[in-house]
Amino acid sequence: MKNGRSVVLVVEDSPIIRMGAVELVLSAGYEALDACDADEAIRILELRDDIDLVFTDVQMPGTMDGIKLSHYIRDRWPPVKLIVASGAAILEESILPGGSRFFSKPYDELTITTAIAHLLSSETLHTRSI
């Protein structure tokens, strides 16, 4: 958390969907960062120690998909909260790391912002309005 605002990293290979997700995060009052694939996301996570939540797509080009990325993040940065979304596959949350949330695309924006607020509020001492 920087300047009292939680930091959310959006990982999405589609530029239009990524821009929409970043706008959603910003409009909910969080700081937003973005990456086009898992490799870029890992580089950002290695450079910054203030990322509170990663919101990732499942299907992406590169060395790993969103499922592998979520497990990598959980192993390397355990406090980072995770939201995984996919338009192609309906995933069992059991294949995701503990504490992760899964949403099918197209997702409802209020559902996502509520999930972000819920995941981040468990990390903070003050409660956020949802």
N, C-alpha and C positions, 0 to 999 in steps of 0.2 A: 504494500500500500504506500502510495506516494501522495503527499499533499492531502491526506485524508481520503483519497479516492482509491478504490480498489482498481487493480490493473488486470485487464482481460486480454489474452492473446487469441485472436481468431485465426484458425488455420483452414484455408479453403482454396482449392486450385482454380475455381471459377471466379474471375475478377468481378463479375456483376453480383454474384451471391456473396462474395467476400466483402464488397463495398456495402451491401445491404446489412450484413451482419455487424460490420464495424459501426455503421450508423445506428443500428439497434442498441449496441453496447453504449455508444456515446449518449444517445437519447435517454438511456436508463441512468445516466449519471456516473458512469465509470470511465476510466481512461482505457483507450483501445489501442492495441498494437495488432499488426497483421503479418501473416506469412502465407506464401503460396504453396508450401509443401512441408513435410515433416523435417527435412534437412534444414530449411530456413528457420523453422520453429525452434529446433534444437540450438541453432546458432544464437538466436535471440535469448533463449532461456539461459544459455551459458554466459551471455554478456550482462544480463540483468538479474538482480536478486529480488525484484519487487513484483513479480508476476504472481497473481493470486489464483487465476483460473485460466484454463485453456479450453476453448470452444472449437472443436475440430470436426471436419468432415471425415467420413470413412474412406471413400475412394479418392486417392490422390496419386499422381505420378511420383516417382522418386524411390528411395530405398525402403520406405515403409509406408503402410497405410495408417489410417487414424486409429485402428485397434492396436497395432504394434506401437504407434506413437504414444497412446495413452498408457500402455504398460511400461514403456521406457520412461515416461515422465513420472509415473508412480514410483518406479524403482529408484530413479535418480533425484527427483524433487518431490518427496512424499507429501509435503504440505499443499502442493498445488492441486486445486479442485479441477475436476474434469467433466465436460459435457461433450458428448459425441452425437453427431447427427448423420443420417444417411437417407438418400432418396431411393437407393437401389435395394438395400437389404434391410430386412426387419431383424434386428439383432436381439439376442437374449442378453439382458443386462449381466447375466452370470459370466459371459465371456469377457466382460470389461473388468478393469481393476475395481476393487471395493470402493464404494462411495461415489462411483461415476454415475452419471445420468445419461440415458439414451433417448433421442427423439427422432422420429421419422420426418423426412422432408416431404412436402412443405410443412414446416412447423409454424405453429401459432406464435406470433411475437410476444404476446403477453405470457404465454406458457414459458418461453425461454427466459424472459426477464425475471419472471417469478422464480424460476429454477436457479438462475444466477444469484438473485438476492438471497434465496434460501441457503444455497451452498456457502456464500460468502458471510452470511450472518452467523453461521455456526463457528466462524473463525474470529469474529469480533466481539467485543464486550458490549457495544451498543447495538440496539436493534434498528434495522432499516425498515422503512415502510415498504410494503409490497404493492 
